Amino acid sequence: MIRWRWICFLISMVLLAVAWPASQKLSFDRSLHRMFAPNDPTRTDFEFLQSTFGIADLVVFAYRDAQLWNQDGSGIERLESIRERIERIPGIENAMDLSKVDHMLGQLEQPLSFLGTLSGKAKVHPLLNQGDAIASEFRELFEGQTHSRDGNLIAIACLLKSSRGGEHSTSQTLTALRGIAGSLVEQGMDTGMLVGQPVMIEEGFDEIERDGARLSVVSTVSLALLILIGFRSLRWAIISIAVVQWSQIVTRGLLYWMAWDLTMVSSMLASIITVVGVATTMHWMLGYQRAMKSSLTPVQAISQSMNSLWRPIFWACITDAIGFASLSFAKVGPVQDYGYMMAIGSLVVLCGIFLLVPALALVPVAPKRVASLLGLSFSLRQISGDERLQALLASVLNKVSGSAIAVSSLAFALFLIAIFGSLRLKVETDFIKNFDPTAPLVVAYRAVERDLGGAGVWDIILPAPKRLTQEYLDQVMAMEDRLRSIEVRTIEVLGTEATNEVSGTNAVNATALRLTKVMSFADADRASRSSPILGRLSIEARLLGMQQVMGSFLQSLIAQPSPGERYLRVMLRSQEQAEAFQKELLINSVRKTVEEATSIEQWKKLFEREARNQIPTVSGYYVLLAELVSSVVADQWRCFAVATLGIWIAMSIALRSPWLALLTIVPNALPSFCILGWMGWTGMRVNLGAAMIAAVSMGLSVDSSLHYLIRYQRERKDGRSFDESLATAQSDIGIAILLSTLALVLGFGSLASSNFLPTVVFGITASISMVGGLVCNLVVLPALLKLCVRTNGCELQYPRVARRSR
């Protein structure tokens, strides 16, 4: 490869030129439901709900107005004005608010107008009539949907048009809505708020996408500065940047050709490729530095360093790929894709190292004067304090050698404590907590959580007959009454937690989770029957009348996707800020109640006659988000087991010793378990970032063990004693491990500047895990070698050979 370095470099440039256009086309998948596998029931149920009722295109515009119920109608008229402005936005299909309900009630005074033959607005506002029975029914019906109990927070449900791009793209529509929200300040009110799935996607995922690009630059620059400051070598700083950027572009090109999209999980792809690339390049750089100390020429130094390092570099990238690829055993789709992506990225880094480094390290450089003016050098200098670091590492080894049993026992004790702690992990299912607490999106969701009965929005889809009957609607109402009585209560008892679902429990320190709102067309129909006029009409006539007033918004309550099908939607609302197991109990209780309510004989006959193979479905964002992180956390142990097995097999091949490979598991698994155990013992919540740390950090930190043990084996093969071999590996490879770990910590630490909490948590926990891996590889690994290898002979027997010149 040294001889043909320019051919290799030319190949790398061709690959770069081919991959560049494709890398720019790699898109960002912003769908939450695609976080699940295509055949996962959670995803299929949600997609059915979405396709039937179009709920993914629903945005809630909320604002505060204490004068909503003013008897002069100023509050209602102001609401109507805002809603009409919203409906004039090209991307808005329809909007539903209290002013439309008021308009519908006003038309009851003109029966022919209600039937669509006359037009005109009501001159009065019947919804404000406190003595009107039907007005009272509708005010109560829409409480929690269009207004808060005190009337201070008002909500307008905006249905977006289904098309994307062009004149009414989602981004343009939300920008227009934000413009209207900001204009409320001119009327003496607070700025309006936007909530809903499209808002979360556009605002939240825009931030994630910006993080991906920004973190790539931050991590690349910080790691290049490490080389510049530590070694004052402009050449190797350029080499590290070249390897990283080449690897990122080629990886993105490959992902595009494979028809993969980046997701919320894989937004840190560029940063991790940067970390892997720079850490691997640094090992070669330090090997080249050691070779140059022997007064070799640059060509000889590159050749010697490649001969000694190609095997650990190769297997380090392979173990990185195995650690990431283990995520493919997760059930969450983007986590699987992320594992594959990073496995591909690790292998691309491996190719980039061998294609680029020989040519760039040996390219003749003319403008050395420029580097000297900057106080830099195109050659590689010895790091400041090298002798002191070697002395420190030797001192650590001496202390470890004298207390190998104590160090090993402490490591296993920590392992057991961490394992028990990890069994107490709690899941963070409040998705809004993943964003900056001061962000407008979070502020809006908190207001909805507090004033509208909860930000948890989910639904029940019920098959409905072709023509609605009173018997059917009565059964729906009976089911809703049962749903309203569900209560999941948590009781704290001596630090433990117990749960029950019995309404009315009067336990001390008990918190309850219930459905704060249950509403469907059945409720709207019941309220409308309070009118002497509407009460005389058939159900289908009342449905037609409400459709004329509500327009396409009524399709979010009852839909007919095909001539032979009809579905009724029961809208549920609950508190988002709740324990994960409480949410799970509430969801299961709702499913059980729906199953019991729809299994009665009348419903069975209905389903057999008009809705064969159609069963009630419970779905929505609340269900989606509650099960998302729980699935990731449940998968982490499977992924960790796969990563451990795969890495052990790879290490067994690389080291040619399954015993030595087994020794590497403890020091590299211990840091991750300690982090998870600490989170479990302290009660910290686990989000998407922390849930992936075990398998990923295992694959990255084992690189240090690999370099350490391969150097140890080389020394043993050269005929040196156990103590001599261990001392050489600790001295030479220890510095490389220390500096490469510093590079990893700087790279992962840059993730902490993200505004997306899972990225921050992943960066911090990965950095801590890398530092823990450093300590374990320089303390625990030598102790285990001393204990197991020297005492029990658990290694290959190397023939003693004549010592070669070093």
ABEGO torsion letter per residue (X at the ends): XAAAAAAAAAAAAAAAAAAAAAAAABBBBABAAAABBAABAAAAAAAAAAAAAGAAABBBBBBBBAAAABAAGAAAAAAAAAAAAAAABAABABBBBAAAAAAAAAAAABAAAAAGABBEBBABBAAABAABAAAAAAAAAABGAABBAAGABBBBBBBBBABBEEABBAAAAAAAAAAAAAAAAAAGBBBBBBBEAAAAAAAAAAAAAAAAAAAAAAAAAAAAAAAAAAAGBAAAAAAAAAAAAAAAAAAAAAAAAAGBBBBAAAAAAAAAAAAAAAAAAAAAAAAAAAAAAAGBBAAAAAAAAAAAAAAAAAAAAAAAAAAAAAAAABABAAAAAAAAAAAAAAAAAAAAAAAAAAAAAABBBABAAAAAAAGBBABBBBBBGAAAAAAAAAAAAAAAAAAAAAAAAAAAAAAAAAAAAAAABBBBABAAAABBAABAAAAAAAAAAAAAGEABBBBBBBBBBABBBAAAAAAAAAAAAAAAABBBBBBBBGGBBBBBABBGBABBGBBBBBBABBBBAAAAAAAAAABAAAAABBAAAAAAAAAAAAEAAAAAABBBABAABBBBBBBBBBBABBBAAAAAAAAAAAAAAAAAAAABAAAAAAAAAABBGBBBBBBEAAAAAAAAAAAAAAAAAAAAAAAAAAAAAAAAAAAGBAAAAAAAAAAAAAAAAAAAAAAAAAGBBBBAAAAAAAAAAAAAAAAAAAAAAAAAAAAAAAGBBAAAAAAAAAAAAAAAAAAAAAAAAAAAAAAAABABAAAAAAAAAAAAAAAAAAAAAAAAAAAAAAAAAAAAGBBBBBBBBBBBBX
